[in-house]
């Protein structure tokens, strides 16, 4: 009887020391989006929001960990990043890598990272990467007529038109219908407020204005 009791005790201790699959999720990778951002000038006013997404196992899951990771730039003179993942140019053109990192408990103090690249453009004569600035194209639709203007200045047209802006700029388009016509809608905008359309230009974009 005593021998049986001791055997059961030994078995219980062995089971207690077995590693458990339910000790918590494990972070295995971090993906930063967007993977690249190009700013058209070394202007700290420009900015873009980065997102860090963590991939976990045991059990598998994908989570937004933007506010939990540590954000760093390898060349802060080119691009700077806040603790919230907002990246902006500094005062020098070039290419910088932005890293999102987090230490894990399984295995302990293992650091998982994700990266993206920021290009701050400018005149090639100053040794900057160079490149084509993104264009914003406005298409007119509908049977009515009107005018579209932009802030910052660049677009002022009564028919389909296009203009280039600094990469990373936020452009607001405002539509005004002529007498006898009525504003109908915007399409392709990031946000619409009344007759205004807002677009973030990290790349060339096209929006459509309908006036009836």
LINHU-V440483 format. One record per residue. N is the residue number from 1. RES is the residue in one small letter. PSI is psi in whole degrees, 0 to 359 (NA if undefined). Layout:
BEGIN
N_RES_PSI / N_RES_PSI
END
This chain:
BEGIN
1_x_316 / 2_x_320 / 3_x_319 / 4_x_319 / 5_x_317 / 6_x_325 / 7_x_318 / 8_x_322 / 9_x_316 / 10_x_320 / 11_x_319 / 12_x_318 / 13_x_318 / 14_x_317 / 15_x_320 / 16_x_331 / 17_x_354 / 18_x_139 / 19_x_143 / 20_x_141 / 21_x_349 / 22_x_25 / 23_x_358 / 24_x_157 / 25_x_154 / 26_x_126 / 27_x_127 / 28_x_339 / 29_x_159 / 30_x_130 / 31_x_128 / 32_x_130 / 33_x_145 / 34_x_161 / 35_x_337 / 36_x_147 / 37_x_136 / 38_x_124 / 39_x_139 / 40_x_356 / 41_x_157 / 42_x_72 / 43_x_107 / 44_x_348 / 45_x_329 / 46_x_149 / 47_x_160 / 48_x_144 / 49_x_127 / 50_x_152 / 51_x_133 / 52_x_124 / 53_x_123 / 54_x_138 / 55_x_125 / 56_x_158 / 57_x_162 / 58_x_64 / 59_x_163 / 60_x_140 / 61_x_160 / 62_x_125 / 63_x_147 / 64_x_114 / 65_x_27 / 66_x_319 / 67_x_355 / 68_x_335 / 69_x_166 / 70_x_122 / 71_x_134 / 72_x_155 / 73_x_137 / 74_x_344 / 75_x_89 / 76_x_340 / 77_x_339 / 78_x_310 / 79_x_139 / 80_x_151 / 81_x_139 / 82_x_172 / 83_x_344 / 84_x_2 / 85_x_19 / 86_x_119 / 87_x_143 / 88_x_156 / 89_x_158 / 90_x_224 / 91_x_8 / 92_x_137 / 93_x_164 / 94_x_199 / 95_x_129 / 96_x_149 / 97_x_130 / 98_x_131 / 99_x_136 / 100_x_124 / 101_x_154 / 102_x_136 / 103_x_145 / 104_x_162 / 105_x_346 / 106_x_101 / 107_x_156 / 108_x_134 / 109_x_21 / 110_x_133 / 111_x_124 / 112_x_135 / 113_x_158 / 114_x_147 / 115_x_160 / 116_x_167 / 117_x_137 / 118_x_127 / 119_x_124 / 120_x_112 / 121_x_174 / 122_x_191 / 123_x_133 / 124_x_336 / 125_x_341 / 126_x_13 / 127_x_16 / 128_x_160 / 129_x_326 / 130_x_166 / 131_x_173 / 132_x_131 / 133_x_147 / 134_x_147 / 135_x_143 / 136_x_120 / 137_x_132 / 138_x_122 / 139_x_137 / 140_x_137 / 141_x_165 / 142_x_174 / 143_x_355 / 144_x_181 / 145_x_160 / 146_x_191 / 147_x_148 / 148_x_131 / 149_x_160 / 150_x_154 / 151_x_116 / 152_x_165 / 153_x_143 / 154_x_324 / 155_x_129 / 156_x_90 / 157_x_158 / 158_x_1 / 159_x_174 / 160_x_132 / 161_x_174 / 162_x_150 / 163_x_150 / 164_x_146 / 165_x_166 / 166_x_134 / 167_x_135 / 168_x_357 / 169_x_149 / 170_x_119 / 171_x_132 / 172_x_122 / 173_x_136 / 174_x_127 / 175_x_139 / 176_x_118 / 177_x_144 / 178_x_165 / 179_x_131 / 180_x_354 / 181_x_163 / 182_x_136 / 183_x_135 / 184_x_303 / 185_x_163 / 186_x_149 / 187_x_141 / 188_x_7 / 189_x_161 / 190_x_329 / 191_x_147 / 192_x_127 / 193_x_110 / 194_x_239 / 195_x_15 / 196_x_144 / 197_x_129 / 198_x_133 / 199_x_132 / 200_x_121 / 201_x_81 / 202_x_348 / 203_x_169 / 204_x_139 / 205_x_157 / 206_x_131 / 207_x_159 / 208_x_130 / 209_x_129 / 210_x_123 / 211_x_128 / 212_x_NA
END
